């Protein structure tokens, strides 16, 4: 909070201004973005509501991870059969579609003129 101030006084002042704080119990926070995930372990999460808008303050240990999508063999076989393509092409399409079976099948069917 504010150094040198009584936490109760700060809380009362915030309440008067319409600001509410709530601690959120969390074991991990994941922020998904294009190509990578930001993972915060051992987080301290505080939800702040000010004038009807919620925001979150998060502190903890930060690491970045590749956002690689896991594609199962069953998914590859399904796309391969539905789009009438090799399993290799099906896997490539699934990777391009971030694991979305329907999108991969439609992309393969549209590119092959089916």
C-alpha positions in Angstrom: 0.0 0.0 0.0 1.3 3.5 0.9 4.5 3.5 3.1 4.0 5.0 6.6 0.2 4.9 6.5 -2.1 2.8 8.6 -3.5 0.0 6.4 -6.9 0.4 8.0 -6.9 4.2 7.2 -5.9 3.5 3.7 -8.7 0.9 3.4 -11.3 3.3 4.7 -10.1 6.1 2.4 -10.4 3.7 -0.6 -13.9 2.6 0.5 -14.9 6.3 0.6 -13.7 6.7 -3.0 -15.6 3.6 -4.1 -12.6 1.4 -4.5 -12.9 -2.2 -3.4 -10.1 -4.7 -3.1 -10.3 -8.4 -2.8 -7.5 -11.0 -2.5 -7.9 -13.9 -4.9 -6.5 -17.3 -4.0 -4.5 -18.6 -7.0 -1.8 -21.2 -7.5 -0.9 -20.1 -11.1 -1.8 -17.3 -13.5 -1.5 -17.9 -17.3 -1.6 -15.1 -19.8 -2.0 -16.5 -23.3 -0.7 -14.5 -26.2 0.3 -15.0 -29.8 3.1 -17.6 -29.8 3.8 -17.6 -26.1 2.2 -18.0 -22.7 3.3 -15.9 -19.7 3.1 -18.0 -16.6 3.1 -16.5 -13.1 3.7 -19.0 -10.3 3.3 -18.4 -6.6 1.1 -15.4 -7.5 -0.5 -12.8 -5.2 -3.6 -11.6 -7.0 -5.7 -8.6 -5.9 -8.9 -7.8 -7.7 -9.6 -4.0 -7.6 -13.0 -2.6 -8.4 -13.1 1.1 -9.1 -16.2 2.8 -10.4 -17.6 -0.5 -11.6 -14.5 -1.6 -13.5 -12.5 -4.6 -12.4 -8.7 -4.8 -12.7 -6.2 -7.3 -11.3 -2.8 -6.7 -9.8 -0.6 -9.8 -10.0 2.8 -10.3 -8.6 4.9 -13.5 -8.5 7.5 -15.5 -10.3 7.3 -14.9 -14.1 8.3 -17.2 -16.9 7.6 -17.4 -20.6 6.6 -20.7 -22.3 6.1 -21.5 -25.9 2.4 -21.7 -26.7 2.8 -24.9 -28.7 -0.4 -26.8 -29.1 -0.4 -30.5 -28.4 -2.0 -32.4 -31.3 -3.1 -36.0 -30.8 -2.7 -38.8 -33.3 -6.5 -39.2 -33.2 -6.9 -35.6 -34.3 -4.4 -36.1 -37.1 -6.3 -39.2 -38.3 -9.7 -37.5 -38.1 -8.5 -34.5 -40.2 -6.7 -36.8 -42.6 -9.8 -38.9 -43.2 -12.2 -36.0 -43.4 -10.1 -33.9 -45.8 -8.8 -36.9 -47.7 -5.1 -35.9 -47.3 -2.0 -37.6 -45.9 -1.5 -37.6 -42.1 1.6 -35.3 -42.7 -0.6 -32.7 -44.4 -3.3 -33.1 -41.7 -0.8 -32.5 -39.0 0.6 -29.3 -40.7 -2.9 -28.0 -41.1 -3.7 -28.7 -37.4 -0.6 -26.9 -36.3 -1.5 -23.9 -38.6 -5.0 -23.9 -37.1 -3.7 -24.1 -33.5 -5.3 -27.5 -33.0 -8.8 -26.5 -34.3 -10.0 -29.6 -36.2 -12.8 -27.9 -38.0 -10.6 -25.1 -39.2 -7.9 -27.5 -40.4 -10.4 -29.6 -42.3 -12.0 -26.6 -43.9 -8.6 -25.1 -44.9 -7.6 -28.4 -46.5 -10.9 -28.9 -48.3 -10.8 -25.3 -49.6 -7.2 -25.6 -50.8 -7.8 -28.9 -52.6 -11.0 -27.7 -54.3 -13.2 -30.2 -52.6 
